[in-house]
Amino acid sequence: MFAGAIGGAVAALTNALPIINMINCFCCLGIMSGGAVGLLFYDRNQPEREYISPALAVTIGLTGGIIGAFFSVILEGMVYMVLGDWQLEFMRMAMNNMQEIPPMLEELLAEAEKEALNGFNFIASLFRDLIIIPLFSLAGALIVRVFLNRKR
């Protein structure tokens, strides 16, 4: 359980913190690292390093993903309170530097800036994180399992 919590913290940090979360553009690599770190932590704390079963990797990956999802929503809320909607601001700055802005992109930005969509939406973030983080954390744990078992 503790290994899953460590992995969940890594996944949450790489998902919620600005700039660091850009690593997730590469197939959710930061979130996958949460599952990987959790399984590595578990393996390193075993007195005898034995074969890691798929069930154990799934348990650690999903546990870390679920813990990470809740931790990520809390962190995202704190970041929103401090920085506001930094992603929308980043998009606005990028568009200001463009020579010619496609009409569809202007419409998307206008839609995102509407008052009804502004603000931190706890339920939507939690729902999204409860799907994405456990899945990719699980994938990271299963991938690391393969490499750890090759050594044995």
C-alpha positions as a Markdown table, in Angstrom:
| # | Residue | x | y | z |
|---|---|---|---|---|
| 1 | Met | 0.0 | 0.0 | 0.0 |
| 2 | Phe | 2.8 | 2.4 | 0.9 |
| 3 | Ala | 4.5 | 1.7 | -2.5 |
| 4 | Gly | 1.3 | 2.6 | -4.2 |
| 5 | Ala | 1.1 | 5.8 | -2.2 |
| 6 | Ile | 4.6 | 6.8 | -3.3 |
| 7 | Gly | 3.8 | 6.0 | -6.9 |
| 8 | Gly | 0.5 | 8.0 | -6.6 |
| 9 | Ala | 2.4 | 11.0 | -5.3 |
| 10 | Val | 4.8 | 10.9 | -8.2 |
| 11 | Ala | 1.9 | 10.6 | -10.7 |
| 12 | Ala | 0.0 | 13.4 | -9.0 |
| 13 | Leu | 2.9 | 15.8 | -9.0 |
| 14 | Thr | 3.7 | 15.2 | -12.7 |
| 15 | Asn | 0.0 | 15.6 | -13.5 |
| 16 | Ala | -0.9 | 18.7 | -11.5 |
| 17 | Leu | 2.2 | 21.0 | -11.4 |
| 18 | Pro | 2.6 | 23.5 | -14.2 |
| 19 | Ile | 5.5 | 23.0 | -16.6 |
| 20 | Ile | 6.3 | 19.6 | -15.0 |
| 21 | Asn | 3.1 | 18.3 | -16.4 |
| 22 | Met | 4.4 | 19.0 | -19.9 |
| 23 | Ile | 6.1 | 15.6 | -19.7 |
| 24 | Asn | 2.7 | 14.0 | -20.0 |
| 25 | Cys | 2.6 | 15.2 | -23.6 |
| 26 | Phe | 4.8 | 12.1 | -24.3 |
| 27 | Cys | 2.1 | 9.4 | -23.8 |
| 28 | Cys | 1.4 | 10.4 | -20.2 |
| 29 | Leu | 5.0 | 9.5 | -19.3 |
| 30 | Gly | 4.9 | 11.4 | -16.0 |
| 31 | Ile | 1.8 | 9.5 | -14.9 |
| 32 | Met | 3.3 | 6.2 | -16.0 |
| 33 | Ser | 6.4 | 7.0 | -14.0 |
| 34 | Gly | 4.2 | 7.0 | -10.9 |
| 35 | Gly | 3.3 | 3.3 | -11.4 |
| 36 | Ala | 7.0 | 2.6 | -12.2 |
| 37 | Val | 8.3 | 4.3 | -9.1 |
| 38 | Gly | 5.7 | 2.5 | -6.9 |
| 39 | Leu | 6.8 | -0.9 | -8.2 |
| 40 | Leu | 10.5 | -0.1 | -8.0 |
| 41 | Phe | 10.0 | 1.2 | -4.4 |
| 42 | Tyr | 8.2 | -2.1 | -3.6 |
| 43 | Asp | 10.9 | -4.2 | -5.2 |
| 44 | Arg | 13.8 | -2.4 | -3.5 |
| 45 | Asn | 12.2 | -2.8 | 0.0 |
| 46 | Gln | 11.9 | -6.6 | -0.3 |
| 47 | Pro | 14.6 | -8.6 | 1.5 |
| 48 | Glu | 14.6 | -11.2 | -1.2 |
| 49 | Arg | 14.0 | -10.0 | -4.7 |
| 50 | Glu | 11.6 | -12.5 | -6.1 |
| 51 | Tyr | 9.5 | -12.8 | -9.2 |
| 52 | Ile | 6.9 | -10.0 | -9.4 |
| 53 | Ser | 3.5 | -11.4 | -10.5 |
| 54 | Pro | 1.2 | -9.5 | -12.8 |
| 55 | Ala | -1.4 | -9.3 | -10.0 |
| 56 | Leu | 1.1 | -7.5 | -7.7 |
| 57 | Ala | 2.0 | -5.0 | -10.5 |
| 58 | Val | -1.7 | -4.4 | -11.2 |
| 59 | Thr | -2.4 | -3.9 | -7.5 |
| 60 | Ile | 0.5 | -1.4 | -7.0 |
| 61 | Gly | -0.2 | 0.4 | -10.3 |
| 62 | Leu | -4.0 | 0.8 | -9.6 |
| 63 | Thr | -3.5 | 1.7 | -6.0 |
| 64 | Gly | -1.0 | 4.3 | -6.9 |
| 65 | Gly | -3.3 | 5.6 | -9.7 |
| 66 | Ile | -6.3 | 6.0 | -7.5 |
| 67 | Ile | -4.4 | 7.6 | -4.7 |
| 68 | Gly | -2.7 | 9.8 | -7.3 |
| 69 | Ala | -6.0 | 10.9 | -8.8 |
| 70 | Phe | -7.3 | 12.2 | -5.5 |
| 71 | Phe | -3.9 | 13.8 | -4.6 |
| 72 | Ser | -3.8 | 15.4 | -8.1 |
| 73 | Val | -7.2 | 17.0 | -7.8 |
| 74 | Ile | -6.2 | 18.6 | -4.5 |
| 75 | Leu | -2.9 | 19.8 | -6.1 |
| 76 | Glu | -4.7 | 21.1 | -9.2 |
| 77 | Gly | -7.1 | 23.1 | -6.9 |
| 78 | Met | -4.2 | 24.6 | -5.0 |
| 79 | Val | -2.4 | 25.5 | -8.2 |
| 80 | Tyr | -5.7 | 27.1 | -9.5 |
| 81 | Met | -6.1 | 29.2 | -6.4 |
| 82 | Val | -2.5 | 30.4 | -6.7 |
| 83 | Leu | -2.0 | 30.8 | -10.4 |
| 84 | Gly | -5.6 | 31.0 | -11.7 |
| 85 | Asp | -6.3 | 29.3 | -15.1 |
| 86 | Trp | -2.7 | 29.2 | -16.2 |
| 87 | Gln | -3.4 | 26.8 | -19.1 |
| 88 | Leu | -5.8 | 29.3 | -20.7 |
| 89 | Glu | -3.4 | 32.1 | -20.1 |
| 90 | Phe | -0.6 | 30.0 | -21.8 |
| 91 | Met | -2.8 | 29.4 | -24.8 |
| 92 | Arg | -3.7 | 33.1 | -25.0 |
| 93 | Met | 0.0 | 34.1 | -24.9 |
| 94 | Ala | 0.8 | 31.5 | -27.6 |
| 95 | Met | -2.0 | 32.9 | -29.8 |
| 96 | Asn | -0.7 | 36.5 | -29.4 |
| 97 | Asn | 2.6 | 35.4 | -30.8 |
| 98 | Met | 1.0 | 33.9 | -33.9 |
| 99 | Gln | 1.0 | 35.8 | -37.2 |
| 100 | Glu | -2.2 | 34.4 | -38.5 |
| 101 | Ile | -4.8 | 32.8 | -36.1 |
| 102 | Pro | -7.1 | 30.2 | -37.6 |
| 103 | Pro | -10.8 | 31.1 | -37.0 |
| 104 | Met | -11.5 | 27.8 | -35.4 |
| 105 | Leu | -8.7 | 28.5 | -32.8 |
| 106 | Glu | -10.2 | 31.9 | -32.0 |
| 107 | Glu | -13.6 | 30.3 | -31.5 |
| 108 | Leu | -12.1 | 27.7 | -29.2 |
| 109 | Leu | -10.4 | 30.4 | -27.1 |
| 110 | Ala | -13.6 | 32.4 | -26.9 |
| 111 | Glu | -15.6 | 29.4 | -25.8 |
| 112 | Ala | -13.0 | 28.5 | -23.1 |
| 113 | Glu | -13.1 | 32.1 | -21.8 |
| 114 | Lys | -16.8 | 32.1 | -21.2 |
| 115 | Glu | -17.8 | 32.6 | -17.6 |
| 116 | Ala | -19.7 | 29.4 | -17.4 |
| 117 | Leu | -16.6 | 27.3 | -18.2 |
| 118 | Asn | -14.2 | 29.4 | -16.1 |
| 119 | Gly | -13.1 | 28.2 | -12.7 |
| 120 | Phe | -11.8 | 25.0 | -11.2 |
| 121 | Asn | -14.3 | 22.2 | -11.7 |
| 122 | Phe | -13.6 | 19.7 | -9.0 |
| 123 | Ile | -16.0 | 16.9 | -10.2 |
| 124 | Ala | -14.8 | 17.0 | -13.8 |
| 125 | Ser | -11.2 | 17.0 | -12.8 |
| 126 | Leu | -11.7 | 14.1 | -10.4 |
| 127 | Phe | -13.6 | 12.1 | -13.0 |
| 128 | Arg | -10.9 | 12.7 | -15.6 |
| 129 | Asp | -8.1 | 11.9 | -13.2 |
| 130 | Leu | -9.9 | 8.7 | -11.9 |
| 131 | Ile | -9.8 | 7.4 | -15.4 |
| 132 | Ile | -6.5 | 8.6 | -16.8 |
| 133 | Ile | -4.1 | 8.3 | -13.8 |
| 134 | Pro | -5.0 | 4.7 | -12.8 |
| 135 | Leu | -4.8 | 3.4 | -16.4 |
| 136 | Phe | -1.4 | 5.0 | -17.1 |
| 137 | Ser | 0.0 | 4.3 | -13.7 |
| 138 | Leu | -1.0 | 0.6 | -14.2 |
| 139 | Ala | 0.8 | 0.6 | -17.6 |
| 140 | Gly | 3.9 | 2.0 | -16.0 |
| 141 | Ala | 3.9 | -0.7 | -13.3 |
| 142 | Leu | 3.4 | -3.5 | -15.8 |
| 143 | Ile | 6.2 | -2.2 | -18.0 |
| 144 | Val | 8.7 | -2.0 | -15.1 |
| 145 | Arg | 7.6 | -5.5 | -14.0 |
| 146 | Val | 8.8 | -6.9 | -17.3 |
| 147 | Phe | 12.2 | -5.3 | -16.9 |
| 148 | Leu | 12.6 | -6.3 | -13.2 |
| 149 | Asn | 11.7 | -9.9 | -13.9 |
| 150 | Arg | 14.2 | -10.1 | -16.8 |
| 151 | Lys | 17.0 | -9.7 | -14.2 |
| 152 | Arg | 15.8 | -12.7 | -12.2 |
